[in-house]
Amino acid sequence: MREFMKFEIRDPEWATNIQNELEEYMGGLYDSVEADFDSPEADPFTESGIPFCGCNVCEGREILSFLSPRIIKGYLNKQIGFYDSDESEVVEYLEAEIVED
């Protein structure tokens, strides 16, 4: 049987800010696709470091690249928590060691 993890938002302001930032970031990427070739908007910074063409693969990659570090940081700062889907207890700590460069 497959196990699922669910999360709870403990800091609604944090979640709203991330949602707004993601919408702004993705909007800028889509604007860059429609920008004139010579304009600065035509070659935007991407979170992944890979050019954005607007396809589904690029969209998924950029959403993951944008959200992943922010979700990890939110977890470490206790702004979100995780639950096992079969239980109602919060998983407070992961057993993996966190390594930072």
C-alpha positions as CSV (number, residue, x, y, z in Angstrom):
1,M,0.0,0.0,0.0
2,R,1.3,3.4,-0.9
3,E,1.8,5.9,1.9
4,F,1.0,9.6,1.4
5,M,2.2,12.7,3.3
6,K,-0.1,15.6,3.8
7,F,1.0,19.0,5.1
8,E,-0.6,21.7,7.2
9,I,0.1,25.4,6.8
10,R,1.0,26.8,10.2
11,D,1.8,30.3,8.9
12,P,-0.9,31.5,6.5
13,E,0.9,34.7,5.8
14,W,4.0,32.8,4.7
15,A,1.8,30.6,2.4
16,T,0.0,33.6,0.8
17,N,3.4,35.3,0.2
18,I,4.8,32.2,-1.5
19,Q,1.7,31.9,-3.7
20,N,1.9,35.5,-4.7
21,E,5.6,35.3,-5.4
22,L,5.1,32.1,-7.5
23,E,2.4,33.8,-9.6
24,E,4.5,36.9,-10.1
25,Y,7.6,34.7,-11.0
26,M,5.7,32.5,-13.5
27,G,3.9,35.5,-15.0
28,G,7.3,37.1,-15.7
29,L,8.5,34.0,-17.4
30,Y,5.4,33.8,-19.6
31,D,5.8,37.5,-20.4
32,S,9.4,36.8,-21.5
33,V,8.2,34.2,-24.0
34,E,6.1,36.9,-25.7
35,A,8.7,39.7,-25.4
36,D,10.6,41.1,-28.3
37,F,13.8,39.3,-29.0
38,D,16.0,42.3,-28.3
39,S,14.3,43.3,-25.0
40,P,15.8,42.5,-21.6
41,E,12.6,40.6,-20.7
42,A,13.3,38.1,-23.5
43,D,16.0,36.3,-21.5
44,P,14.9,36.2,-17.9
45,F,16.6,34.7,-14.9
46,T,15.1,31.3,-14.1
47,E,15.3,29.6,-10.7
48,S,16.5,26.4,-12.4
49,G,19.2,28.2,-14.5
50,I,17.7,26.7,-17.7
51,P,16.0,28.8,-20.4
52,F,12.2,28.9,-20.3
53,C,10.2,28.4,-23.5
54,G,6.7,28.1,-22.0
55,C,6.2,24.4,-22.5
56,N,4.8,22.1,-19.8
57,V,8.2,20.7,-19.0
58,C,9.6,24.1,-18.5
59,E,6.6,25.1,-16.4
60,G,6.9,22.1,-14.1
61,R,10.6,22.5,-13.8
62,E,10.4,26.2,-12.8
63,I,7.5,25.6,-10.3
64,L,9.5,22.8,-8.6
65,S,12.7,24.9,-8.7
66,F,10.9,27.9,-7.2
67,L,8.9,26.0,-4.5
68,S,11.3,23.3,-3.4
69,P,13.8,25.4,-1.4
70,R,11.0,27.6,0.0
71,I,9.1,24.6,1.2
72,I,12.2,23.1,2.9
73,K,12.9,26.4,4.5
74,G,9.3,26.7,5.6
75,Y,9.5,23.3,7.2
76,L,12.7,24.0,9.0
77,N,11.1,27.3,10.3
78,K,8.0,25.4,11.4
79,Q,5.8,27.4,9.0
80,I,4.4,24.1,7.6
81,G,4.2,20.6,9.1
82,F,3.7,17.1,7.7
83,Y,1.3,14.4,8.6
84,D,1.2,10.7,7.7
85,S,-2.0,10.2,5.7
86,D,-3.1,7.2,7.9
87,E,-2.5,9.0,11.2
88,S,-3.3,12.4,12.6
89,E,0.0,13.1,14.3
90,V,2.4,15.7,12.9
91,V,5.8,14.4,11.8
92,E,7.9,16.9,13.6
93,Y,11.4,16.0,12.5
94,L,12.9,14.1,9.6
95,E,15.5,11.5,10.5
96,A,17.8,12.7,7.7
97,E,20.7,15.0,8.5
98,I,20.5,18.4,6.8
99,V,23.7,19.3,5.0
100,E,24.3,22.9,3.8
101,D,27.1,24.1,1.5
